[in-house]
Amino acid sequence: MRIPIETELRHLAPGYDPTKAREYYLRTRKLKGQQRGSSEDPRTGKTRAGIASNAQVTQRKELGARIQSLSKKLQELEAKIREKEQAEANENRKGKAKKERAAKERDKPKSAAEKAKAVRENEMKHKAKEASSKSGGGSSSKKSGLKTSSVSELKTLATKVKGQIAVAKQKLAAL
């Protein structure tokens, strides 16, 4: 058995009254946390139902805003798809006419002046290519975004946006 230290023998010291010690403890104790069954948050003073309803309201607002932004994006995509389809249809009509004119031009015999002009143009192109290769090459930049996307890419993106709208509406209905 070990020998008790001074702090452990404090209650045996003269002047120690256990009833006074208990009264002092009961007066000065501070309980932390919630009691069982309490429906109030000690930090905010709000009830659990109030907190839950506020959370639902904010979630509904966020989902409503998301649905609106996605719907707006979908409308923009559909408008861009219509523009691209019309432009492609016009190019197809123009393309057919150009092909017909090019076929007629090819069938015609070339004059001596046209042949000389073609030779000069080929020489100029050849010199320009050599100059660009010596200077480090040309710059080829690929644009990205809705303006350069094809119709099929835009339709794919529109389908994704429709799916996102459906998911957001389901979440909103669940709240």
The 8 nearest C-alpha neighbors of each residue, nearest first, counted from 0:
[[1, 2, 3, 4, 7, 8, 5, 6],
 [0, 2, 3, 4, 7, 5, 8, 6],
 [1, 3, 4, 0, 5, 7, 8, 6],
 [4, 2, 7, 1, 5, 8, 6, 0],
 [3, 5, 7, 6, 2, 8, 9, 1],
 [4, 6, 8, 7, 9, 3, 12, 2],
 [7, 5, 9, 8, 4, 3, 10, 11],
 [6, 8, 5, 4, 9, 3, 10, 11],
 [9, 7, 5, 11, 6, 10, 4, 3],
 [8, 10, 6, 12, 11, 7, 5, 15],
 [11, 9, 12, 8, 15, 7, 17, 16],
 [12, 10, 9, 8, 13, 15, 14, 7],
 [11, 13, 9, 10, 15, 14, 8, 16],
 [14, 12, 15, 11, 10, 16, 9, 8],
 [13, 15, 16, 12, 11, 10, 17, 9],
 [16, 14, 13, 10, 12, 17, 11, 9],
 [15, 17, 19, 18, 20, 14, 10, 13],
 [16, 18, 20, 19, 21, 15, 10, 22],
 [19, 17, 21, 20, 16, 22, 23, 15],
 [20, 18, 22, 21, 16, 17, 23, 15],
 [19, 21, 17, 23, 18, 22, 24, 16],
 [22, 20, 24, 18, 23, 19, 25, 17],
 [21, 23, 19, 25, 24, 20, 26, 18],
 [22, 24, 20, 26, 21, 25, 19, 27],
 [25, 23, 21, 27, 22, 26, 28, 20],
 [24, 26, 22, 23, 28, 27, 21, 20],
 [27, 25, 23, 24, 28, 22, 21, 29],
 [28, 26, 24, 25, 23, 29, 22, 30],
 [29, 27, 25, 24, 26, 30, 23, 31],
 [30, 28, 31, 27, 26, 25, 24, 32],
 [29, 31, 28, 32, 33, 34, 27, 25],
 [32, 30, 29, 33, 34, 41, 28, 42],
 [31, 33, 34, 30, 41, 40, 35, 42],
 [34, 32, 35, 37, 31, 41, 40, 36],
 [33, 35, 37, 36, 32, 31, 38, 30],
 [36, 34, 37, 33, 38, 32, 39, 40],
 [35, 37, 38, 34, 33, 39, 47, 40],
 [38, 36, 35, 39, 34, 33, 40, 46],
 [37, 39, 46, 47, 36, 40, 48, 45],
 [40, 38, 46, 45, 37, 44, 41, 47],
 [39, 41, 44, 45, 42, 43, 46, 38],
 [42, 40, 44, 43, 39, 33, 32, 45],
 [43, 41, 40, 44, 45, 39, 32, 33],
 [44, 42, 45, 40, 41, 39, 46, 50],
 [43, 45, 40, 41, 39, 42, 46, 47],
 [46, 44, 43, 39, 40, 49, 47, 50],
 [45, 47, 39, 49, 48, 38, 40, 50],
 [46, 48, 50, 49, 38, 51, 39, 45],
 [47, 49, 51, 46, 50, 52, 38, 45],
 [50, 48, 46, 52, 47, 51, 53, 45],
 [49, 51, 47, 53, 48, 52, 54, 46],
 [52, 50, 54, 48, 49, 53, 47, 55],
 [51, 53, 55, 49, 54, 50, 48, 56],
 [54, 52, 56, 50, 55, 51, 49, 57],
 [53, 55, 51, 57, 52, 56, 58, 50],
 [56, 54, 58, 52, 53, 57, 59, 51],
 [57, 55, 53, 59, 54, 58, 52, 60],
 [56, 58, 60, 54, 59, 55, 61, 53],
 [59, 57, 55, 61, 60, 56, 62, 54],
 [58, 60, 62, 56, 57, 61, 63, 55],
 [59, 61, 57, 63, 58, 62, 64, 56],
 [62, 60, 58, 64, 63, 59, 65, 57],
 [61, 63, 65, 59, 64, 60, 58, 66],
 [64, 62, 60, 66, 65, 61, 59, 67],
 [63, 65, 67, 61, 62, 66, 60, 68],
 [66, 64, 62, 68, 67, 63, 69, 61],
 [65, 67, 63, 69, 64, 68, 164, 70],
 [66, 68, 70, 64, 65, 69, 71, 63],
 [67, 69, 71, 65, 70, 66, 72, 64],
 [70, 68, 72, 66, 71, 67, 65, 73],
 [71, 69, 73, 67, 72, 68, 66, 74],
 [70, 72, 68, 74, 69, 73, 67, 75],
 [71, 73, 69, 75, 70, 74, 76, 68],
 [74, 72, 70, 76, 71, 75, 157, 69],
 [73, 75, 77, 71, 76, 72, 78, 70],
 [76, 74, 72, 78, 73, 77, 79, 71],
 [77, 75, 79, 73, 78, 74, 80, 72],
 [76, 78, 80, 74, 79, 75, 73, 81],
 [79, 77, 75, 81, 80, 76, 74, 82],
 [78, 80, 76, 82, 77, 81, 75, 83],
 [81, 79, 77, 83, 78, 82, 150, 76],
 [80, 82, 84, 78, 79, 83, 85, 77],
 [83, 81, 79, 85, 80, 84, 86, 78],
 [82, 84, 86, 80, 85, 81, 87, 79],
 [85, 83, 87, 81, 86, 82, 80, 88],
 [86, 84, 88, 82, 87, 83, 81, 89],
 [85, 87, 83, 89, 88, 84, 82, 90],
 [88, 86, 90, 84, 89, 85, 83, 91],
 [87, 89, 85, 91, 86, 90, 84, 92],
 [90, 88, 86, 92, 87, 91, 93, 85],
 [91, 89, 93, 87, 92, 88, 94, 86],
 [90, 92, 94, 88, 89, 93, 87, 95],
 [93, 91, 89, 94, 95, 90, 88, 96],
 [94, 92, 90, 96, 91, 95, 97, 89],
 [93, 95, 91, 97, 92, 96, 90, 98],
 [96, 94, 98, 92, 97, 93, 91, 99],
 [95, 97, 99, 93, 94, 98, 100, 92],
 [98, 96, 94, 100, 99, 95, 101, 93],
 [99, 97, 101, 95, 96, 100, 102, 94],
 [98, 100, 102, 96, 97, 101, 95, 103],
 [101, 99, 103, 97, 102, 98, 104, 96],
 [102, 100, 104, 98, 103, 99, 97, 105],
 [101, 103, 105, 99, 100, 104, 98, 106],
 [104, 102, 100, 106, 101, 105, 99, 107],
 [105, 103, 101, 107, 106, 102, 100, 108],
 [106, 104, 102, 107, 103, 101, 108, 109],
 [105, 107, 103, 104, 102, 108, 101, 109],
 [108, 106, 104, 105, 109, 103, 102, 110],
 [107, 109, 106, 110, 105, 104, 111, 113],
 [110, 108, 113, 107, 114, 111, 112, 105],
 [109, 111, 113, 112, 114, 108, 115, 107],
 [110, 112, 114, 113, 115, 109, 116, 108],
 [113, 111, 115, 114, 110, 116, 109, 117],
 [114, 112, 116, 110, 115, 111, 109, 117],
 [113, 115, 111, 117, 112, 116, 118, 110],
 [116, 114, 118, 112, 117, 113, 111, 119],
 [115, 117, 113, 119, 114, 118, 112, 120],
 [118, 116, 120, 114, 115, 119, 113, 121],
 [117, 119, 115, 121, 116, 120, 122, 114],
 [120, 118, 116, 122, 117, 121, 123, 115],
 [121, 119, 123, 117, 122, 118, 124, 116],
 [120, 122, 124, 118, 123, 119, 125, 117],
 [121, 123, 125, 119, 120, 124, 126, 118],
 [124, 122, 120, 126, 125, 121, 127, 119],
 [125, 123, 127, 121, 122, 126, 128, 120],
 [124, 126, 122, 128, 123, 127, 121, 129],
 [127, 125, 129, 123, 128, 124, 130, 122],
 [128, 126, 124, 130, 129, 125, 123, 131],
 [129, 127, 131, 125, 126, 130, 132, 124],
 [130, 128, 126, 132, 127, 131, 133, 125],
 [129, 131, 127, 133, 128, 132, 126, 134],
 [130, 132, 136, 134, 128, 133, 129, 137],
 [131, 133, 136, 129, 135, 130, 134, 128],
 [134, 132, 130, 131, 135, 129, 136, 128],
 [135, 133, 131, 132, 136, 130, 137, 129],
 [136, 134, 132, 133, 131, 137, 130, 138],
 [137, 135, 132, 131, 134, 138, 133, 130],
 [136, 138, 131, 139, 135, 132, 134, 128],
 [137, 139, 140, 136, 135, 131, 141, 132],
 [138, 140, 137, 141, 136, 142, 135, 131],
 [139, 141, 138, 142, 143, 137, 147, 136],
 [140, 142, 143, 139, 147, 138, 144, 148],
 [141, 143, 140, 147, 144, 146, 148, 145],
 [144, 142, 147, 141, 145, 148, 146, 140],
 [143, 145, 146, 147, 148, 142, 153, 149],
 [144, 146, 148, 147, 143, 153, 79, 76],
 [147, 145, 144, 148, 143, 79, 142, 149],
 [148, 146, 145, 144, 143, 149, 142, 141],
 [149, 147, 145, 146, 152, 144, 153, 150],
 [148, 150, 152, 151, 153, 147, 83, 145],
 [149, 151, 153, 152, 80, 154, 83, 148],
 [150, 152, 154, 153, 149, 155, 148, 156],
 [153, 151, 155, 149, 154, 150, 148, 156],
 [152, 154, 150, 156, 151, 155, 157, 149],
 [153, 155, 157, 151, 156, 152, 150, 158],
 [156, 154, 152, 158, 153, 157, 151, 159],
 [155, 157, 153, 159, 158, 154, 152, 160],
 [156, 158, 154, 160, 155, 159, 73, 153],
 [157, 159, 161, 155, 156, 160, 154, 162],
 [160, 158, 162, 156, 161, 157, 163, 155],
 [159, 161, 163, 157, 162, 158, 164, 156],
 [162, 160, 158, 164, 159, 163, 157, 165],
 [161, 163, 165, 159, 160, 164, 166, 158],
 [164, 162, 160, 166, 165, 161, 167, 159],
 [163, 165, 161, 167, 162, 166, 66, 168],
 [166, 164, 162, 168, 163, 167, 169, 161],
 [167, 165, 169, 163, 168, 164, 162, 170],
 [166, 168, 170, 164, 169, 165, 171, 163],
 [169, 167, 171, 165, 170, 166, 172, 164],
 [170, 168, 172, 166, 171, 167, 173, 165],
 [171, 169, 173, 167, 168, 172, 166, 174],
 [170, 172, 168, 174, 169, 173, 167, 59],
 [173, 171, 169, 170, 174, 168, 167, 59],
 [172, 174, 170, 171, 169, 168, 167, 59],
 [173, 171, 172, 170, 55, 59, 58, 169]]
